[in-house]
Amino acid sequence: MANYLVTGANRGIGLEYCRQLRQRGERVIAVCRQTSPELDALDVQREAGIELSDAASTAELTKRLDGEQLNGVILNAGILQSMGLVDLDPEGIRRQFEVNALAPLLLARSLVPLMPPGSKLALMTSRMGSIEDNSSGGSYGYRMSKVALNIAGKSLAIDLAPRGIAVAILHPGLVRTRMIQFNPSGISPEQSVRGLLARIDALSPVNSGTFWHANGEVLPW
Ligand SMILES: NC(=O)c1ccc[n+]([C@@H]2O[C@H](COP(=O)([O-])OP(=O)(O)OC[C@H]3O[C@@H](n4cnc5c(N)ncnc54)[C@H](OP(=O)(O)O)[C@@H]3O)[C@@H](O)[C@H]2O)c1
């Protein structure tokens, strides 16, 4: 049994990570701002009341985790605010940068001491953070924040290699969650997380720092 920590665990893709990890017998630490009936129904350790963009709150989380060993850390929480050139919202751009890029980097840094050699760090990014794949423009804040997360992930892969920690930079596909108003053209969280966990299982020092689609495709930067 391995010990996994998942952020954004109360709903969407994070909740599904918790469900599937429990189903296969792993121990799960589910981090969220507020728990949900769906999360409460799972046999997981809930760490609620954690606002990931607040330094005091994440310090409280690391204090609560004192003595834990984490074999897998899945930094999944994120926000999407759609905006184009005409409705650019500088505060929204800053907020997405803070939650989607800066918060996971800072949390990764504070959790690394709990991660033994052989452990894995998964960052939930988006294909929207691929410069080469950007054929539709727009989505300024979200795209900028995910590019920033991607480059942080690549540096983390290099910096954590000597500690034996491998890093995956993962796109879940278009997934029917609240983030995309449950768009029916998305795949189910079940299908997405099956693929994402296959990527995390296959993650090793050799392929650390790769940007993958949940379906196994390597994505361009
Ligand atoms: N769905 C897609 O099609 C899609 C595509 C590409 C990438 N992604 C990425 O996949 C990840 C999960 O997305 P999702 O679809 O599951 O989204 P979601 O259903 O909107 O869930 C987002 C999760 O992040 C949490 N969160 C947001 N801001 C937070 C903060 N400041 N502090 C703590 N928790 C916070 C939310 O908690 P609250 O309930 O408290 O708000 C929620 O648990 C995100 O990083 C997203 O960018 C999703």
The ligand as a Tripos MOL2 file, in Angstrom:
@<TRIPOS>MOLECULE
LIG
   48    52     1     0     0
SMALL
NO_CHARGES

@<TRIPOS>ATOM
      1 N1        -11.7570   19.3730  -16.7440 N.am      1 LIG1
      2 C1        -10.9640   19.5260  -17.7900 C.2       1 LIG1
      3 O1        -11.3950   19.3710  -18.9560 O.2       1 LIG1
      4 C2         -9.5200   19.8790  -17.5970 C.ar      1 LIG1
      5 C3         -8.7140   20.0010  -18.7500 C.ar      1 LIG1
      6 C4         -7.3640   20.3100  -18.6030 C.ar      1 LIG1
      7 C5         -6.8200   20.4530  -17.3430 C.ar      1 LIG1
      8 N2         -7.6180   20.3320  -16.2430 N.ar      1 LIG1
      9 C6         -6.9540   20.5240  -14.9210 C.3       1 LIG1
     10 O2         -7.2730   19.4480  -14.0620 O.3       1 LIG1
     11 C7         -7.2920   19.8880  -12.6960 C.3       1 LIG1
     12 C8         -8.6090   19.4850  -12.0370 C.3       1 LIG1
     13 O3         -9.6660   20.0960  -12.7530 O.3       1 LIG1
     14 P1        -11.2030   19.6880  -12.6020 P.3       1 LIG1
     15 O4        -11.7420   19.5740  -13.9710 O.co2     1 LIG1
     16 O5        -11.3630   18.5660  -11.6460 O.co2     1 LIG1
     17 O6        -11.7750   21.0620  -11.9720 O.3       1 LIG1
     18 P2        -12.9330   21.3420  -10.9200 P.3       1 LIG1
     19 O7        -13.9900   20.3080  -11.0070 O.co2     1 LIG1
     20 O8        -13.3020   22.7680  -11.1360 O.co2     1 LIG1
     21 O9        -12.1900   21.1630   -9.5140 O.3       1 LIG1
     22 C9        -11.1740   22.0450   -9.1460 C.3       1 LIG1
     23 C10       -10.6720   21.6510   -7.7660 C.3       1 LIG1
     24 O10        -9.6150   22.5550   -7.3940 O.3       1 LIG1
     25 C11        -9.9270   23.0860   -6.0990 C.3       1 LIG1
     26 N3         -9.3640   24.4230   -5.9270 N.ar      1 LIG1
     27 C12        -9.4640   25.4860   -6.7770 C.ar      1 LIG1
     28 N4         -8.8500   26.5500   -6.2690 N.ar      1 LIG1
     29 C13        -8.3620   26.1890   -5.0600 C.ar      1 LIG1
     30 C14        -7.6270   26.8580   -4.0460 C.ar      1 LIG1
     31 N5         -7.2810   28.1400   -4.1740 N.pl3     1 LIG1
     32 N6         -7.2890   26.1680   -2.9270 N.ar      1 LIG1
     33 C15        -7.6470   24.8940   -2.7820 C.ar      1 LIG1
     34 N7         -8.3280   24.1820   -3.7070 N.ar      1 LIG1
     35 C16        -8.6840   24.8300   -4.8330 C.ar      1 LIG1
     36 C17       -11.4510   23.1150   -6.0690 C.3       1 LIG1
     37 O11       -11.8930   23.2640   -4.7310 O.3       1 LIG1
     38 P3        -13.2940   24.0310   -4.3680 P.3       1 LIG1
     39 O12       -14.3900   23.0250   -4.5460 O.co2     1 LIG1
     40 O13       -13.0750   24.4400   -2.9530 O.co2     1 LIG1
     41 O14       -13.4240   25.1840   -5.3130 O.co2     1 LIG1
     42 C18       -11.7400   21.7490   -6.6860 C.3       1 LIG1
     43 O15       -11.5600   20.7380   -5.7500 O.3       1 LIG1
     44 C19        -7.0910   21.4120  -12.7460 C.3       1 LIG1
     45 O16        -5.7520   21.7240  -12.4750 O.3       1 LIG1
     46 C20        -7.4290   21.7570  -14.1920 C.3       1 LIG1
     47 O17        -6.7820   22.9300  -14.6380 O.3       1 LIG1
     48 C21        -8.9390   20.0490  -16.3380 C.ar      1 LIG1
@<TRIPOS>BOND
     1     1     2 1
     2     2     3 2
     3     2     4 1
     4     4     5 ar
     5     4    48 ar
     6     5     6 ar
     7     6     7 ar
     8     7     8 ar
     9     8     9 1
    10     8    48 ar
    11     9    10 1
    12     9    46 1
    13    10    11 1
    14    11    12 1
    15    11    44 1
    16    12    13 1
    17    13    14 1
    18    14    15 2
    19    14    16 1
    20    14    17 1
    21    17    18 1
    22    18    19 2
    23    18    20 1
    24    18    21 1
    25    21    22 1
    26    22    23 1
    27    23    24 1
    28    23    42 1
    29    24    25 1
    30    25    26 1
    31    25    36 1
    32    26    27 ar
    33    26    35 ar
    34    27    28 ar
    35    28    29 ar
    36    29    30 ar
    37    29    35 ar
    38    30    31 1
    39    30    32 ar
    40    32    33 ar
    41    33    34 ar
    42    34    35 ar
    43    36    37 1
    44    36    42 1
    45    37    38 1
    46    38    39 2
    47    38    40 1
    48    38    41 1
    49    42    43 1
    50    44    45 1
    51    44    46 1
    52    46    47 1
@<TRIPOS>SUBSTRUCTURE
     1 LIG1         1 GROUP 0 **** ****
